């Protein structure tokens, strides 16, 4: 029971921090994988700016609720189909970040222009403009993200797939930071893009638990006590 409460609290905290950072809005959602084709996810009706562990529900990969009659977000297929396809993924975030979405809406690629972008990997774009509210659409999205960590949904938002909620949270933050700085740099001139060699070296240095935790702690400290 304690572990379950801790998981729900941590997931709710991640969503709150993403909302405070302007990455998740009133429709965003995040999930954690549970054993047996189940997951924890914030309910569709939850208020993302006032979330608590009580707003986190358990559902199976077909969206059937396990505990009560509260329903998951209609786009739960984003999460379930990535989990079905990727046994290495234990946390998924779907957000509507401003700067990253502008790039997908204009067919302009997000390029690694800051060091933190080195850990993002290849960023593919899911070209269908739609809510991912059916299993076939979820399957197509899961194929688009493939073995990568990040995908953009055209004119819609972003999807992050990671080993745990800490990794997913940090990737969501880094994606939006890079997109904003790329856009701002392009107002001045042509930004310098990291080379493959730089990406490999920087990624090895940045993808460490203590550095990921540092990002989490920075945003956590902004939440009300």
C-alpha positions in Angstrom: 0.0 0.0 0.0 2.8 2.4 0.9 4.6 1.8 -2.4 1.3 2.4 -4.3 0.8 5.7 -2.6 4.4 6.7 -3.2 4.0 5.9 -6.9 0.8 7.9 -7.2 2.3 10.8 -5.3 5.4 10.9 -7.5 3.4 10.8 -10.7 1.1 13.5 -9.5 4.1 15.6 -8.5 5.6 15.2 -11.9 2.4 16.4 -13.6 2.2 19.4 -11.3 5.8 20.4 -12.0 5.2 20.1 -15.8 2.1 22.2 -15.5 4.0 24.9 -13.5 6.7 24.8 -16.2 4.1 25.4 -18.9 4.7 22.0 -20.5 1.5 20.2 -19.5 -1.8 22.1 -19.8 -5.4 21.3 -18.8 -5.4 18.2 -21.1 -1.9 16.7 -20.5 -1.3 13.3 -18.9 1.4 11.1 -17.6 1.5 7.4 -16.6 3.5 4.7 -14.9 3.5 1.1 -16.0 2.2 -1.5 -13.5 2.6 -5.3 -13.7 0.1 -7.2 -15.7 -0.7 -4.8 -18.5 -1.9 -2.1 -16.2 -0.9 1.5 -15.6 -1.3 4.5 -13.3 -2.5 7.6 -15.0 -4.2 10.9 -14.0 -7.9 10.7 -14.6 -9.4 12.6 -17.6 -11.4 14.8 -15.3 -8.5 15.8 -13.1 -7.5 19.4 -12.7 -3.8 19.4 -13.8 -2.9 22.5 -11.9 -4.3 21.1 -8.6 -3.4 17.5 -8.8 -2.8 15.0 -5.9 -2.3 11.3 -5.6 -6.1 11.0 -5.3 -6.4 12.0 -9.0 -4.2 9.1 -10.1 -6.2 6.0 -11.2 -5.3 2.5 -12.2 -6.5 1.2 -15.6 -5.7 -1.7 -17.8 -4.2 -1.2 -21.3 -7.8 -1.2 -22.8 -8.7 1.7 -20.6 -10.9 -0.2 -18.2 -10.8 1.2 -14.7 -9.7 -1.2 -11.9 -10.7 0.7 -8.7 -13.7 2.9 -9.4 -15.7 4.5 -12.2 -13.3 7.4 -12.9 -12.2 7.3 -16.5 -8.7 7.8 -18.0 -8.0 10.6 -20.6 -9.4 9.7 -24.0 -5.8 9.6 -25.3 -4.8 6.8 -22.9 -3.9 4.8 -26.1 -0.7 6.9 -26.4 0.5 5.2 -23.2 -0.9 1.7 -23.5 0.4 1.2 -27.1 3.9 2.4 -26.3 3.9 0.0 -23.2 2.7 -2.9 -25.4 5.5 -2.2 -28.0 8.3 -1.2 -25.6 9.0 -3.4 -22.6 11.9 -1.0 -21.7 9.5 1.9 -21.2 7.9 2.4 -17.7 6.8 6.0 -17.9 5.1 8.0 -20.6 4.2 11.7 -20.8 1.9 13.4 -23.3 2.1 17.2 -23.1 1.3 20.2 -25.2 4.4 22.3 -24.9 4.3 25.7 -26.7 7.7 25.9 -28.4 8.0 22.3 -29.4 4.5 22.3 -30.9 5.3 25.4 -32.9 8.0 23.4 -34.7 5.7 20.5 -35.5 3.1 22.9 -36.8 5.5 24.4 -39.2 7.4 21.3 -40.3 10.6 22.8 -39.0 12.8 20.2 -37.3 13.8 20.5 -33.7 17.6 20.4 -33.7 20.0 19.9 -30.8 21.3 23.4 -30.1 21.9 23.2 -26.4 23.8 20.6 -24.5 20.8 19.1 -22.8 19.3 18.2 -26.2 22.1 15.6 -26.6 20.0 13.1 -24.5 16.8 13.6 -26.6 17.9 11.4 -29.5 16.1 11.3 -32.8 12.8 13.3 -32.8 10.3 12.0 -35.2 6.9 13.6 -36.1 3.6 11.8 -36.1 2.0 13.4 -39.1 -1.7 12.7 -38.5 -3.4 15.7 -36.9 -5.8 14.0 -34.5 -6.5 13.1 -31.0 -4.9 9.7 -30.3 -8.2 8.3 -29.1 -8.3 4.9 -30.7 -6.0 1.9 -30.5 -5.0 2.0 -34.2 -3.9 5.6 -33.8 -2.0 4.6 -30.6 -0.3 1.8 -32.5 0.8 4.1 -35.3 2.2 6.6 -32.8 4.1 3.8 -31.1 5.6 2.8 -34.4 6.5 6.4 -35.1 8.4 6.8 -31.8 10.0 3.4 -32.4 12.9 2.8 -30.1 13.4 6.6 -29.5 12.6 8.7 -26.4 10.7 11.6 -27.9 8.2 12.2 -30.7 6.2 15.2 -31.7 2.6 15.1 -32.8 2.0 17.5 -35.7 0.3 20.7 -34.5 -0.6 18.9 -31.3 2.1 18.2 -28.8 4.8 15.9 -27.6 5.2 12.3 -26.3 8.0 11.2 -24.0 8.8 7.5 -23.4 11.4 6.6 -20.8 12.5 4.1 -18.2 11.0 5.9 -15.3 9.1 9.1 -14.4 12.3 10.9 -13.5 13.8 10.3 -16.9 10.5 11.2 -18.7 10.1 14.4 -16.7 13.7 15.6 -17.5 13.3 14.8 -21.2 10.1 16.8 -21.4 11.9 19.7 -19.8 14.9 19.5 -22.0 12.8 19.2 -25.2 10.9 22.4 -24.5 14.1 24.3 -23.3 15.9 23.3 -26.5 12.9 24.3 -28.8 12.5 27.7 -27.1 16.2 28.5 -27.4 16.5 27.2 -30.9 13.6 29.5 -31.9 15.1 32.5 -30.1 18.5 31.9 -31.6 17.1 31.7 -35.1 15.8 35.3 -34.6 19.4 36.4 -34.4 21.1 34.0 -36.9 21.7 30.4 -37.7 22.2 28.5 -34.4 25.1 26.1 -34.1 23.8 22.4 -34.0 25.6 19.8 -32.0 27.6 17.3 -34.0 27.2 13.5 -33.7 30.5 13.4 -31.8 29.4 16.1 -29.4 26.0 14.5 -28.8 27.7 11.2 -27.9 30.1 12.8 -25.5 27.6 15.2 -23.9 24.9 12.5 -23.6 27.3 10.2 -21.7 28.0 12.9 -19.2 24.4 14.2 -18.7 22.5 10.9 -18.6 23.3 10.3 -15.0 20.9 9.8 -12.1 22.3 12.6 -10.0 22.0 15.1 -12.8 18.5 14.0 -13.7 17.5 14.3 -10.0 19.0 17.8 -10.0 16.5 18.9 -12.6 13.6 17.3 -10.7 14.6 18.9 -7.4 14.9 22.4 -9.0 11.3 22.2 -10.2 10.0 20.4 -7.1 11.3 23.3 -5.0 8.9 25.7 -6.9 5.8 23.8 -5.7 3.9 25.0 -2.7 4.9 23.3 0.5 
